[in-house]
Every structure is written in structure tokens, then in C-alpha cells.
């Protein structure tokens, strides 16, 4: 599933309007959580510390939201807990589900927003029995640039890991 998340980020062509949803009830049940929201000055600061080739390729990203939760055992969150997230994208006529993979113990959904003929939004929901990840990014970036950012980040991480 994690490799699918990386691949999905590499294939997403653009980002758009910020979504407002609440996963506090899910977060309260998690044994471990990582909640990242970068926007405004925090995103600017993060970009200042990024390698130049990443900065040059990030387009006009204005918000990055990641929610990742891990649970002690299966069944601590329900698929219906994600209905509030799905409702946000299904209520807008400019959003469409582009990918829906459902296996016995995991699922992945990707929603894209399109405005004026351009892809302007992206939402990923990756759910496993004991893990849940939601990623939403606002702004625009073209496919080629995003692929280069992901590849350079992966190469950098592998080089760092190998050198330690």
C-alpha cells in the first residue's frame, strides 16, 4: 500500500482547492498518528529548506495536508468514518473519483478536481485494516515536475540511508 501511495503522488498531475473535513473521531481511536498541515508561512519555511531542484518544480502549491493513523487492531475505525471526506468531494460537481480499488482488506480511492478544463485538485484515501492515510494538496503543479520531485526525493532518501 505504501508503494501505491508513492506511485499515486508521482502520477497526480495537479492540485487544487483546499477541502475541509474532520477526522478527529478517527484520530481519537488511533494508537499512532501523524497529522501534517503545511500552508502559508509554514509551507514557505518548509520550501526554503527543500533542495533547489524541488523548489523549482513545486509550482504554486499552497497547502499540503496529510493524515496518517495506525490502530492496535482491525475494526477500530469504520469505512463510514470516511463518509465526511467523501461527501466533500461528491457534493462538488467539479470533483470526480478517478480510481477506486477495493480488495479484501484494503482500499484506495483517488479523487480529482477539474475546473475550466484543468485538473486542479487531488485527494487520496488509502485504507487498510489497521492503517488509514488521507492526502490532500492545494495549488497547481504539472505532471512532469511532480514526477521529478518524487524521483529526486526518493533518490535523496536512498542515498542518505545508504550513507549512514
C-alpha positions in Angstrom: 0.0 0.0 0.0 2.8 2.4 0.8 4.4 1.9 -2.6 0.9 2.7 -4.1 0.9 5.9 -2.2 4.2 7.0 -3.6 3.2 6.0 -7.1 -0.1 7.9 -6.7 1.7 11.0 -5.7 4.0 10.6 -8.7 1.1 10.3 -11.1 -1.1 13.1 -9.9 -1.0 15.9 -12.4 -2.2 18.9 -10.4 -3.5 20.2 -7.1 -6.4 22.5 -6.4 -8.9 23.8 -3.9 -8.5 23.0 -0.2 -11.0 20.6 1.3 -12.5 20.9 4.7 -13.1 17.7 6.5 -12.7 16.4 10.1 -11.1 13.2 11.1 -10.9 13.9 14.9 -13.1 10.9 15.8 -10.8 8.6 13.8 -7.7 10.2 15.3 -9.0 9.6 18.8 -9.1 5.9 18.2 -5.6 5.6 16.7 -2.6 4.3 18.7 -0.2 6.3 16.5 -0.9 9.3 14.3 0.9 11.7 12.0 -1.0 14.9 11.1 0.7 17.3 8.8 -0.8 20.6 7.6 1.6 22.9 5.8 0.2 26.2 4.4 1.1 29.9 4.4 4.3 30.7 6.4 4.8 27.0 7.4 4.8 25.8 3.8 7.0 28.7 2.8 9.5 27.7 5.5 9.4 24.1 4.5 10.1 25.1 0.9 13.0 27.2 1.9 14.7 24.1 3.4 13.9 22.0 0.3 16.6 21.2 -2.3 16.6 23.8 -5.1 15.5 21.3 -7.7 12.4 20.5 -5.6 11.7 24.2 -5.0 11.9 25.0 -8.7 9.3 22.2 -9.6 6.7 22.8 -6.9 4.6 25.2 -8.9 2.0 27.1 -6.8 1.4 24.6 -4.1 -0.3 26.4 -1.3 -1.4 23.7 1.1 -0.3 20.1 2.0 -2.5 18.1 4.3 -1.6 14.5 5.3 -3.4 12.4 7.9 -2.0 9.0 8.8 -3.4 6.8 11.6 -2.3 3.4 12.8 -4.6 1.3 15.0 -3.9 -1.5 17.5 -6.3 -3.9 15.8 -8.7 -4.2 12.9 -12.2 -2.7 13.3 -11.2 0.4 15.3 -12.4 2.6 12.6 -15.2 2.0 10.1 -15.4 2.8 6.4 -18.3 5.0 7.3 -15.9 7.2 9.3 -14.7 8.4 5.9 -18.1 9.4 4.7 -17.5 13.1 5.7 -14.4 13.2 3.5 -16.2 11.5 0.6 -19.2 13.8 1.0 -17.0 16.9 0.5 -15.8 15.7 -2.9 -19.0 14.1 -4.0 -21.0 17.3 -3.3 -18.9 19.3 -5.8 -19.7 18.8 -9.4 -16.0 19.6 -10.2 -14.8 16.5 -8.3 -14.7 13.0 -9.7 -13.5 9.7 -8.4 -10.7 8.6 -10.8 -9.6 5.4 -9.0 -11.4 3.0 -6.7 -9.5 -0.1 -5.8 -11.1 -2.3 -3.2 -9.5 -5.6 -2.0 -10.5 -7.8 0.8 -8.5 -5.9 3.5 -7.6 -2.6 1.9 -8.9 0.1 -0.5 -7.6 3.1 -2.4 -9.6 6.0 -3.7 -8.4 8.9 -5.8 -10.5 12.0 -6.5 -9.5 14.7 -8.9 -11.0 18.2 -9.3 -11.3 19.8 -12.7 -12.0 23.5 -13.3 -12.0 25.2 -16.7 -10.6 22.1 -18.3 -7.6 21.8 -16.0 -7.0 19.3 -13.2 -6.9 21.5 -10.1 -7.5 19.2 -7.1 -6.4 15.8 -5.7 -7.5 13.7 -2.8 -6.2 10.2 -1.8 -7.8 7.9 0.7 -5.7 4.7 1.4 -7.3 2.4 3.9 -6.1 -0.8 5.4 -7.5 -2.7 8.4 -5.0 -1.1 10.8 -3.9 2.0 8.9 -5.6 4.9 7.3 -4.0 7.7 5.2 -5.6 10.7 3.7 -3.6 13.2 1.5 -4.9 16.4 0.0 -2.8 19.1 -1.7 -3.9 22.6 -2.9 -2.2 24.5 -5.7 -1.0 23.6 -9.2 1.9 21.6 -10.4 2.4 19.8 -13.7 2.9 16.0 -14.0 6.4 16.1 -15.3 7.5 18.4 -12.4 5.8 16.3 -9.8 7.4 13.1 -11.1 10.8 14.8 -11.0 10.2 16.0 -7.3 9.1 12.5 -6.2 12.1 10.8 -8.0 14.6 13.3 -6.6 13.2 12.9 -3.1 13.3 9.1 -3.3 16.8 9.1 -4.7 17.9 11.6 -2.0 16.4 9.4 0.8 18.0 6.2 -0.6 21.4 8.0 -0.8 21.0 9.2 2.7 20.0 5.8 4.0 22.9 4.1 2.2 25.5 6.6 3.6 24.6 6.1 7.2 
